[in-house]
Amino acid sequence: MIEFVVVNFLLLIMTFIWVMKLRDLVEGTWLEKPLRIIVGIPAFIFDWYVNTFAATILFLELPYGWEVVTGRLKRYKKYTGHLSWIKRWRLGWAVHLCALAHRFDKGHC
């Protein structure tokens, strides 16, 4: 089961980096809008899939509706005060994964 989580998160990170690099490459050109549809929709579906299955296992919590991984991480980063072990676990992962995302898209989460 842990292999499933690791592989899916690695694939999501690689997809995120690829999409951000592609976005930077075509930004301001005529390809920007078509690629948002061609690349954006499958990337969103994959993000939702990872959030629904792999992130549920990693964070021990079901997702909220159509939330994607970034939405979940933003929610976890709002945790304050005395935290239970599970909230500290979620917050630690959220801070780490958002720092990784920030390297490729400033202000992503």
N, C-alpha and C positions, 0 to 999 in steps of 0.2 A: 504494500500500500504506500509506503514512503517513497518508493521509486516512482509511482504514479504522480505524486505531488511534486517531487523534484523535477522530473522530466517535463511536466506541464508548466511549471513556473519558469524553467529554463527556456522552453519554447516561447512562452509569453514574453519574457525579457528580450529574447532575440527578435521576436516579431515587433515589439515596441521600438527597439533600436532601429530596425530596418525601416519601419514606418516613419519615424522621426527624421532619419537621414533622407529618405525619399521626399518627405514634406519640405525639408530645407532645400533640396535640389530643385524642386519644381515650383516653389513658392513665387508667385508673381508671373508665372508663365501660363499659356493657354491650357497646359496639362493639369493645372491645379484642381479644377472642378471635376473633370472626369476621373482623376485618380482618387479623389475623396470618396467617390462612389465605388469604384472598382476595388480599391484597397481598403477603404474605411469600413464598408459593410462586413466583409469577411473578418477583418481584424476585430470589430466590435463583437461579432458572434463568437469568435474564439475567446475573447476576453470574458464574455459572459459565461461561456462554458467552463473556463478555468475558475472563475469566481464561484460558480454553482457547485462544482465538484471538488477540485483540488484545494481551493481556498477554504471550503467548508471543512475539509479534513484538517488542514493546517491550523485554522483558527478556532476549530471546534464550535462553530456557529453557522446556522443557516443564513444565506444572504437575504437581503430585503428586496423583494421584487426583481426588477430589471437592473439592479445595481451591478456595476462592474468592479474590478479589483481596485481601481483608483478611488471610487466612492467609498468602498469599505475601508481603505487605508486612511482616507481623510476623516472618516467617522472615528476610527481608533485613535488617531492623533489628538482628538479632542478630549480624551480621557484625562482627568485631573484628580487630585486628592489621593486618599488612601485607596490603593488598588488591590484587588484580589490577584492571585497568581495568574489566572487566565487573562485578566486585563493587562497585567504587566507583560505577559507573553505576546499578546496581540499588539500592544504599543511598541514593544521592541522590534517586532517584525515590520510594523508600519513605518517606524523611523528609518530602519535599514533600507527597506524597499523604496521609500520615497526619496531617500538620499541617492540611491542608484538611478532612479528615474530623473532626478534633478540634473544629473550630469548630461542628459541628452535632451531634456525639455525643461527649461527653467520655469519654476512655478507650477509644475504638473500636479503635485499633490502636497 
